[in-house]
Amino acid sequence: PAASSDRRTSRGRAVNQYTAISADELRGKLVKVMLFRVVAISTLLGATLARSLQRDPSFGAAERVFIYLIIAVYAASMVYVALLRLWKSLWAQAFIQVTGDLLLATFICYYSGRNESVFSILFPFYVIVAAILAYRVGAFLAAAAGSLAVATLAIDAHASIFPIVPGMLSLEAAPALPQTIYQAFINITAIFMIAALSSYLAEQIRRTGAALEVRTASLMDLTAL
């Protein structure tokens, strides 16, 4: 009876993984996301910095900002590592990391052309990160926040609400309102489509893993008989 109870408990835990994420799993995901963030942002900003210096060897305000951003990413990653060791609330840490990523992406896009920035791809990227960490809920929350940032950047491109940062890429002319609305609509639609797709894939992988564990437990039961 005790063995049977243990097997039922094992199957129950496996079934619960359809709707729950273990602390070890979430911690492992946070570590992998931190490593990938450092590599991806360092590569993107480093390549942009190298291209900028190739066109103009003088080290100006724009180059300094990109250096500061790379340093900020490394500093934030060190803070995240410390939080993993000192703070037990992993969900809060996941929220902080995704929020910090979206704020960083917003500033990078604002500095490098607002809604026309090539770094706009960072918003869908961080939606995928949120889907990996928190599945459907995380993906759509990140998509909503990213869409708000995209809309804000589009409005600023048209109306110049926020102050100019030294060295930032300025638009030759403010886009017309219909163009602003159209571009924001396209970007926001793309963000939510990626949120839907990435959350679906993340949920499918999660369910497949849980189903595999249930079948493994059932096979162990049959072997024991």
C-alpha positions in Angstrom: 0.0 0.0 0.0 2.8 2.4 0.8 4.4 1.7 -2.6 1.1 2.2 -4.3 0.6 5.5 -2.5 4.0 6.7 -3.5 3.3 5.9 -7.2 0.0 7.8 -7.0 1.8 10.7 -5.5 4.3 10.6 -8.3 1.6 10.6 -10.9 -0.2 13.4 -9.1 2.9 15.5 -9.1 3.4 14.9 -12.8 -0.2 15.8 -13.6 0.1 19.0 -11.5 3.0 20.0 -13.8 0.3 20.8 -16.4 -0.6 23.9 -14.3 2.4 24.4 -12.0 6.1 25.2 -12.5 8.6 23.9 -10.0 11.0 26.3 -8.3 14.0 24.4 -9.8 12.6 24.6 -13.3 12.0 28.3 -13.0 15.4 29.0 -11.5 17.0 27.1 -14.3 15.1 29.1 -16.9 16.1 32.4 -15.2 19.7 31.4 -15.4 19.6 30.4 -19.0 17.7 33.6 -19.9 20.3 35.7 -18.1 23.1 34.0 -20.1 21.3 34.4 -23.4 20.5 38.1 -22.6 24.1 38.9 -22.0 25.2 37.2 -25.2 22.4 38.6 -27.4 22.5 42.2 -26.2 26.3 42.3 -26.2 26.4 41.0 -29.8 23.7 43.4 -31.1 25.1 46.5 -29.4 28.7 45.5 -30.0 28.0 45.1 -33.7 26.2 48.4 -33.8 29.1 50.1 -32.0 31.7 48.6 -34.4 29.7 49.7 -37.4 29.4 53.2 -36.0 33.1 53.4 -35.4 33.8 52.1 -38.8 31.8 54.8 -40.4 33.2 57.5 -38.1 36.3 56.7 -36.0 35.7 59.6 -33.7 34.3 58.4 -30.3 31.2 60.5 -29.8 28.1 60.6 -27.7 26.4 57.8 -29.5 29.3 55.4 -29.0 29.4 56.3 -25.3 25.7 55.5 -24.9 26.1 52.1 -26.5 29.0 51.4 -24.1 26.9 52.5 -21.2 24.1 50.2 -22.3 26.4 47.2 -22.5 27.7 47.9 -19.0 24.2 48.3 -17.8 23.2 44.9 -19.1 26.2 43.3 -17.3 25.5 45.2 -14.1 21.8 44.1 -14.2 22.8 40.5 -14.8 25.1 40.6 -11.7 22.1 42.0 -9.7 19.9 39.2 -11.0 22.5 36.6 -10.0 22.6 38.0 -6.5 18.8 38.0 -6.3 18.7 34.4 -7.3 20.9 33.5 -4.3 19.3 35.9 -1.8 15.6 36.2 -2.7 13.3 33.2 -2.7 10.5 34.8 -4.8 11.4 33.5 -8.2 8.2 34.7 -9.8 8.9 38.3 -8.7 12.4 37.9 -10.1 11.0 36.8 -13.4 8.7 39.8 -13.5 11.6 42.1 -12.7 13.8 40.7 -15.4 11.2 40.9 -18.1 10.2 44.4 -17.0 13.8 45.5 -17.1 14.3 43.9 -20.5 11.3 45.8 -21.9 12.5 49.1 -20.4 15.9 48.5 -21.9 14.4 47.7 -25.3 12.3 50.9 -25.2 15.3 53.1 -24.5 17.4 51.4 -27.2 14.6 51.9 -29.7 14.0 55.5 -28.6 17.7 56.3 -28.9 18.1 54.6 -32.3 15.1 55.9 -34.3 12.0 55.3 -32.2 9.5 53.2 -33.9 11.7 52.9 -37.0 14.6 51.5 -35.1 16.1 48.2 -36.2 16.1 47.2 -32.6 12.3 46.9 -32.6 12.9 43.2 -32.9 13.8 43.2 -29.2 10.1 43.5 -28.3 9.0 40.2 -29.9 12.2 38.6 -28.5 11.3 39.5 -25.0 7.8 38.3 -25.5 9.3 34.9 -26.3 11.5 35.1 -23.2 8.3 35.8 -21.1 6.6 32.8 -22.7 9.6 30.6 -21.8 9.5 31.8 -18.2 5.7 32.0 -17.6 4.0 30.5 -20.6 0.8 32.0 -21.9 0.2 34.5 -19.0 3.8 35.8 -19.2 3.7 36.1 -23.1 0.6 38.1 -23.2 1.6 40.4 -20.3 4.9 41.1 -22.0 3.0 41.6 -25.3 0.7 44.2 -23.7 3.7 46.0 -22.1 5.7 45.9 -25.4 2.7 47.2 -27.3 2.4 50.1 -24.9 6.0 50.9 -25.5 5.7 50.6 -29.3 2.6 53.0 -29.2 4.5 55.4 -27.0 7.5 55.4 -29.4 5.2 56.0 -32.4 3.5 58.9 -30.7 6.8 60.4 -29.8 8.1 60.0 -33.4 5.1 62.1 -34.5 4.8 64.6 -31.8 8.3 64.7 -30.2 7.1 64.5 -26.6 10.3 63.3 -24.9 13.6 65.2 -24.6 16.4 64.6 -27.1 19.3 62.5 -25.8 22.8 63.6 -27.0 23.9 61.5 -29.9 20.5 59.9 -30.6 19.4 59.2 -34.1 16.8 61.8 -35.1 14.3 61.4 -37.8 14.6 63.6 -40.9 10.9 64.6 -40.6 8.1 63.7 -38.3 5.9 61.0 -39.9 2.3 61.8 -40.8 -0.3 60.7 -38.3 -1.8 58.0 -40.6 1.7 56.5 -41.2 2.4 56.6 -37.5 -0.9 54.7 -36.7 -0.3 52.2 -39.5 3.2 51.4 -38.4 2.2 51.1 -34.8 -0.7 48.8 -35.7 1.6 46.5 -37.7 4.2 46.3 -35.0 1.6 45.7 -32.2 -0.1 43.0 -34.3 3.2 41.3 -34.9 4.0 41.3 -31.2 0.6 39.7 -30.2 0.9 37.1 -33.0 4.3 36.1 -31.7 2.9 36.0 -28.2 0.1 33.7 -29.3 2.5 31.4 -31.2 5.3 31.3 -28.6 2.9 30.7 -25.7 1.2 27.9 -27.6 4.5 26.2 -28.3 5.7 26.7 -24.7 2.4 25.2 -23.4 2.7 22.3 -25.8 6.3 21.5 -24.7 5.2 21.8 -21.1 2.3 19.4 -21.5 4.3 17.0 -23.5 6.9 16.8 -20.7 4.2 16.3 -18.1 2.5 13.6 -20.2 5.8 11.8 -20.6 6.4 11.8 -16.9 2.9 10.4 -16.3 3.6 7.6 -18.8 6.9 6.9 -17.2 5.3 6.6 -13.8 2.6 4.2 -15.3 5.3 2.1 -16.8 7.1 1.9 -13.5 3.8 0.7 -12.0 3.4 -2.0 -14.6 7.0 -3.1 -14.1 6.5 -3.3 -10.4 3.5 -5.6 -11.0 
